[in-house]
């Protein structure tokens, strides 16, 4: 299933687009469709929009005084433009100032979550805003939290695998250990990239 959410900040408008791909009967049963419909109906859009606007958009802003954050966490002048944040994995972020005239209605959020059978949910976000430093990492984490508690984005889960091996070595055992070190390294690398 692909869930795309578009939230405009300069007007109260939210669009939700769902695509359900049927690979087997359980993914397309009536319960899945009903659950999705109920989730859409129960979300407090006006409340969410108000929370987002207070953090990201000001209709009375002075565009010639806007500052944004860049990828090095430095403040940059963004006269007449708007700030932007993009993340394709919710862990790394691209942040910049976008010049005026690039988009006709630039202020908003685009979320996309893909559920792939047998895999995790993949989520991405892009937002543009006009409040000072609205694309900082601190603000990004606030926005992600607001969206995650409303289940518009899946929570970020970072797993870490640690292994410890204790051995007592003798000269006869050294050859065995030299063989096991690359094998353990390969297994750790496989775990990280799997």
Phi, psi and omega per residue, in radians:
X1 nan 2.431 3.024
X2 -1.991 2.265 -3.132
X3 -2.099 1.984 3.097
X4 -1.972 2.258 3.134
X5 -2.133 2.255 3.090
X6 -2.031 2.174 -3.139
X7 -2.172 2.028 3.069
X8 -1.476 2.534 -3.137
X9 -1.767 -0.448 -3.116
X10 -1.603 0.116 2.989
X11 -2.768 2.673 -3.127
X12 -1.387 1.641 3.140
X13 -2.651 2.245 3.100
X14 -2.326 2.335 3.062
X15 -2.117 2.385 3.064
X16 -2.118 2.237 3.141
X17 -2.151 2.171 3.134
X18 -2.049 2.379 3.001
X19 -2.176 2.099 3.118
X20 -1.912 2.100 3.139
X21 -1.711 2.229 -3.052
X22 -1.711 1.782 3.061
X23 -1.697 -0.453 3.047
X24 -2.662 3.005 -3.029
X25 -1.103 -0.618 -3.064
X26 -1.163 -0.487 -3.138
X27 -1.354 -0.367 -3.062
X28 -2.051 0.328 -3.130
X29 -1.283 2.906 -3.083
X30 -1.043 -0.629 -3.125
X31 -1.097 -0.713 3.119
X32 -1.071 -0.807 -3.123
X33 -1.170 -0.738 3.115
X34 -1.125 -0.722 3.119
X35 -1.077 -0.752 3.123
X36 -1.095 -0.777 3.131
X37 -1.085 -0.775 3.139
X38 -1.115 -0.728 3.105
X39 -1.034 -0.746 3.136
X40 -1.139 -0.767 -3.117
X41 -1.168 -0.597 -3.038
X42 -1.483 -0.231 -3.108
X43 -1.229 2.311 3.115
X44 -1.462 1.474 -3.052
X45 -1.119 -0.750 -3.104
X46 -1.082 -0.726 3.121
X47 -1.140 -0.795 3.114
X48 -1.062 -0.818 -3.138
X49 -1.009 -0.768 -3.139
X50 -1.076 -0.749 3.108
X51 -1.089 -0.722 -3.121
X52 -1.215 -0.744 -3.113
X53 -1.097 -0.725 -3.124
X54 -1.106 -0.401 -3.126
X55 -1.690 -0.495 -2.948
X56 -2.077 -0.383 -2.979
X57 -2.385 2.395 3.068
X58 -2.344 1.988 -3.102
X59 -1.175 -0.321 -3.133
X60 -1.841 0.330 -3.083
X61 -1.151 2.744 3.070
X62 -1.748 1.743 -3.015
X63 -1.050 -0.417 -3.138
X64 -1.377 -0.118 -3.136
X65 -1.969 0.151 -3.071
X66 -1.210 2.381 3.004
X67 -2.127 2.479 3.125
X68 -2.169 3.040 3.057
X69 -1.849 2.448 3.051
X70 -1.769 -3.073 -3.075
X71 -1.157 -0.279 3.113
X72 -1.691 0.245 -3.111
X73 1.127 0.367 3.102
X74 -1.643 2.592 3.075
X75 -1.385 2.274 3.119
X76 -2.225 2.481 3.090
X77 -1.207 2.450 -3.122
X78 -2.370 0.939 -3.088
X79 -1.006 2.166 3.098
X80 1.195 0.084 3.134
X81 -1.903 -2.672 3.075
X82 -2.605 2.789 -3.125
X83 -1.538 2.610 3.141
X84 -2.423 2.526 3.044
X85 -2.321 2.341 3.100
X86 -2.313 2.379 3.016
X87 -2.503 2.254 3.098
X88 -1.705 -0.051 -3.116
X89 -2.434 0.015 -3.120
X90 1.127 0.207 3.088
X91 -2.054 -0.596 3.113
X92 -2.046 2.550 -3.027
X93 -2.300 2.471 3.003
X94 -1.908 2.215 -3.071
X95 -2.288 2.401 -3.069
X96 -2.783 3.013 2.949
X97 -1.763 2.273 3.118
X98 -1.874 2.228 -3.108
X99 -1.116 2.662 3.101
X100 -1.036 2.521 3.082
X101 1.630 -0.079 -3.134
X102 -1.267 -0.669 3.126
X103 -2.306 2.598 -3.135
X104 -1.352 -0.643 3.085
X105 -2.268 1.407 -2.960
X106 -1.355 -0.281 -2.957
X107 -1.533 1.896 3.125
X108 3.061 -3.103 -3.096
X109 -2.244 2.401 3.005
X110 -2.138 2.142 3.103
X111 -2.025 2.515 3.031
X112 -2.477 2.269 3.064
X113 -2.206 2.303 3.113
X114 -2.087 2.223 3.034
X115 -1.818 2.022 -3.110
X116 -1.908 2.187 -3.107
X117 -0.922 2.264 3.121
X118 1.442 0.003 3.134
X119 -2.269 3.048 3.088
X120 -1.332 3.073 3.053
X121 -1.459 2.295 3.080
X122 -1.800 2.223 -3.099
X123 -2.200 2.605 3.067
X124 -2.480 2.758 3.122
X125 -2.501 2.540 2.962
X126 -2.459 2.265 3.021
X127 -2.435 2.678 3.077
X128 -2.190 2.538 -2.996
X129 -2.678 2.927 -3.118
X130 -2.300 0.304 3.019
X131 -1.614 2.597 -3.120
X132 -0.972 2.254 3.074
X133 1.056 0.470 -3.085
X134 -1.231 -0.169 3.098
X135 -1.868 0.384 3.095
X136 -1.267 2.852 3.106
X137 -1.114 -0.630 3.113
X138 -1.079 -0.819 3.129
X139 -1.171 -0.688 3.110
X140 -1.008 -0.752 3.120
X141 -1.140 -0.643 3.071
X142 -1.109 -0.794 -3.124
X143 -1.119 -0.787 3.106
X144 -1.027 -0.741 3.138
X145 -1.089 -0.801 3.108
X146 -1.003 -0.709 -3.111
X147 -1.331 -0.593 -3.137
X148 -1.262 -0.693 -3.138
X149 -1.199 -0.334 3.056
X150 -1.697 0.141 3.079
X151 1.039 0.548 3.016
X152 -1.518 -0.361 3.034
X153 -2.302 2.561 3.090
X154 -1.345 2.598 3.117
X155 -1.099 2.628 3.122
X156 -1.429 2.183 3.115
X157 -2.085 2.070 3.110
X158 -1.945 2.136 3.134
X159 -1.870 2.446 3.116
X160 -2.176 2.302 3.124
X161 -1.920 2.220 3.122
X162 -2.186 2.361 3.057
X163 -2.274 2.481 3.130
X164 -2.211 2.320 3.105
X165 -2.173 2.215 3.094
X166 -2.002 2.202 3.122
X167 -2.423 2.629 2.978
X168 -1.799 2.209 -3.024
X169 -1.873 2.455 2.944
X170 -2.105 2.988 -3.104
X171 -1.065 -0.551 3.125
X172 -1.238 -0.559 -3.122
X173 -1.411 -0.265 -3.087
X174 -1.038 -0.685 -3.140
X175 -1.126 -0.676 3.105
X176 -1.112 -0.762 -3.113
X177 -1.112 -0.681 3.127
X178 -1.081 -0.572 3.093
X179 -1.264 -0.702 -3.067
X180 -1.277 -0.536 -3.115
X181 -1.040 -0.899 3.100
X182 -1.096 -0.615 -3.141
X183 -1.125 -0.787 3.109
X184 -1.102 -0.740 3.124
X185 -1.056 -0.756 3.113
X186 -1.099 -0.728 3.135
X187 -1.141 -0.698 3.107
X188 -1.143 -0.784 3.117
X189 -1.056 -0.745 3.129
X190 -1.093 -0.674 3.130
X191 -1.158 -0.719 -3.119
X192 -1.174 -0.742 -3.062
X193 -1.634 -0.034 -3.135
X194 -1.349 nan nan
